[in-house]
Amino acid sequence: MTRVDFHFNAPDKLHYGCRLLRKIHRAGQRAVVYAPPVEIAALDTGLWTLSPLDFIPHVAATDPLATVTPILLCSEPVDTPHHEVLVNLAPQTPSFFSRFERVIEVVTQRDEDRAAARERWRFYKERGYPLAGFDLAGAEGSA
């Protein structure tokens, strides 16, 4: 069954997402990121510019290189070759989340983001998915 982790109080969703993906990649895991198109474009740029010493290989989930690339970006539900980690930066629950071993929900301190996260938490809880919450405020948003 899919494990769902909520990372609360991210100071900046996209920057935290980039750092989280770097950590996932360094751990040898593969991930799919789900977010609105504008955020996917910003995340793509952020992954290229996060650090001059880091290379975080990523492509669109529909790219022909998706099968050999560890980080995939998508803004629509698609069938992906990876099913390890799904990072959700969107305000809604991805319809394809149950294909993954783990879902990481990134939540900022903005009221509308927190309200949407509460709805997603309820959604997962009502269906019996194992949930965990991690408050990034005390950890200074570390990833």
URGI-V543878 format. One record per pair of residues at least 4 apart in sequence whose C-alpha atoms are under 7 Angstrom apart, sorted by the first residue. I is the first residue (numbers start at 1). J is the second residue. If there is no record, write none. Layout:
i/j
I/J
I/J
This chain:
i/j
1/101
1/129
2/98
2/100
2/101
2/102
2/129
3/101
3/102
3/103
3/129
3/130
3/131
4/102
4/103
4/104
4/129
4/130
4/131
4/132
5/103
5/104
5/105
5/131
5/132
5/133
6/104
6/105
6/106
6/132
6/133
6/134
7/105
7/106
7/107
7/133
7/134
7/135
7/136
8/106
8/107
8/108
8/134
8/135
8/136
9/107
9/108
9/109
9/135
9/136
9/137
10/16
10/106
10/107
10/108
10/109
10/136
10/141
11/108
11/109
11/141
12/16
12/108
13/17
13/106
13/107
13/108
14/18
14/43
15/19
16/20
16/141
16/143
17/21
18/22
18/43
18/46
18/47
19/23
19/143
20/24
20/143
21/25
22/26
22/56
23/27
23/143
24/28
24/29
24/30
25/29
25/30
30/70
30/71
30/82
30/84
30/85
31/70
31/71
31/72
31/82
31/84
31/85
31/86
32/71
32/72
32/73
32/85
32/86
32/87
33/72
33/73
33/74
33/86
33/87
33/88
34/73
34/74
34/75
34/87
34/88
34/89
34/90
35/39
35/40
35/74
35/75
35/88
35/89
35/90
36/40
36/75
36/90
37/41
37/75
38/42
39/43
40/44
40/73
40/74
40/75
41/45
42/46
43/47
44/48
45/49
46/50
47/56
57/69
57/70
57/71
58/69
58/70
58/71
58/72
59/63
59/66
59/69
59/71
59/72
59/73
60/72
60/73
60/74
61/66
61/72
61/73
61/74
61/80
62/66
65/69
66/72
67/81
77/95
77/96
83/99
83/100
83/101
84/100
84/101
84/102
85/100
85/101
85/102
85/103
86/100
86/102
86/103
86/104
87/103
87/104
87/105
88/104
88/105
88/106
89/105
89/106
91/113
91/116
92/120
93/120
97/103
107/113
107/114
107/117
108/113
108/114
109/114
110/114
111/115
112/116
113/117
114/118
115/119
116/120
117/121
118/122
119/123
120/124
121/125
122/126
123/127
124/128
124/129
125/129
136/140
136/141
136/142
137/141
